[in-house]
Amino acid sequence: MKEELLQLSAQHGTPLFVLDHNKIRENYRTFKKHLPRVQCYYAVKANPIQQIIETLFSEGSSFDVASYNEFMQVYQYIRHFERKEKKYFVWDKLIFSNTIKERTALIKTKQYKPLVTYDNAAELKKIKQYCDTAGLVLRVKVPDTGSQVEMSSKFGVEPGEAQNLIQEAFDMGLRVEGISFHVGSQCINFDNYTAALAITSEIFHEARRKGFSLNLLDIGGGFPVPYDSQVPQFEKLVHILNYEFERLFPNDIEILAEPGRFIVATAATLVTEIIGKARREGKMFYHINDGVYHTFSGVVYDHWIPNFSAFKQGDLEICAVVGPTCDSFDKIILAVELPGNLEVGDYLYTENIGAYSTASTTKFNGFDGAKIVHTNLTTSF
Ligand SMILES: Cc1ncc(COP(=O)(O)O)c(C=O)c1O
């Protein structure tokens, strides 16, 4: 792998974001294999690069989108299904899972009869007014303790309020199809999933008892990536999930999930170049040509702790790695083991950087950010 990275960097320059589509396929297939009852709606927000969508579309994936633009990024591939039953294909391939949608997004997606989430009464009114063709999924607040990125402080109705919001939707002539939750991103505490399934199954059965024929469960994202050896195994999680699906939910419902990180994080490696070095209060600072305003934006938005490796060997010491901008905030990591003898022009590489990285990069200070190269790209749309 190192050889290939060096070769690609010589060819394309750095910073270089090397995206391996075989790995994306492998992650998707692993997900499907272990969760046979679950349809995978890749969360485009994790990395919206168009070729990722194409690779996953070819694999049979569906997609979770957060905005009208993301909706159209995917919709273009199902446009040609229009003459068949359009609603079926839109729902089958897309869920608009941002519980708060702009009015313009609702107006523009109305014609596609989208499947959308909601978690409050004001959103229901908006959906009724601007997009009453939609199918609804109620997002419920669930525990997200210990997850890298918490969700429940911003999204989800309190479980005790769920029946009212379901009732309210039906009273307005809207149709609630099911229930969703998100246990927080990079969820390493699997009790969150167990609790979430228990909470949603109760709401589900109660709603059915009242005559509302819910038929969909959306278990969101959160599936953890093995960034380090502390992360519990995916296999352990799927065992819990499959068992709880059987135990808590009827067989006739559809189950879907919205994995983002799990599909793309391990598929990318970033190669950066040391553009400056200085010993500051005894510690070696390597200044590299990418930083927190660019591909390492996940350090800020995703609470991610990146890893660094050098191509060259040398005596290891605790170093800092910082970005190229003039902002002192642009520090990627202040304590990482690297050889202390690296020189300007040497390269570093960072693995598992495929999720929440290029997705939130900026052009701050005039830096363009990493060039993206694709390996094992086989689709042609
Ligand atoms: C509604 C929703 N679904 C899915 C995801 C993807 O989560 P993850 O990357 O943890 O799988 C997110 C992440 O923010 C989200 O907000």
The ligand as an ORCA input file, in Angstrom:
! r2SCAN-3c Opt
* xyz 0 1
  C     -29.993     11.326     10.196
  C     -28.653     10.722     10.047
  N     -28.548      9.490      9.538
  C     -27.363      8.876      9.366
  C     -26.188      9.514      9.696
  C     -24.896      8.804      9.485
  O     -24.354      8.416     10.679
  P     -23.047      7.530     10.765
  O     -22.017      8.176      9.927
  O     -22.736      7.500     12.199
  O     -23.387      6.170     10.249
  C     -26.231     10.801     10.275
  C     -25.002     11.470     10.688
  O     -24.952     12.596     11.059
  C     -27.504     11.423     10.431
  O     -27.604     12.668     10.924
*
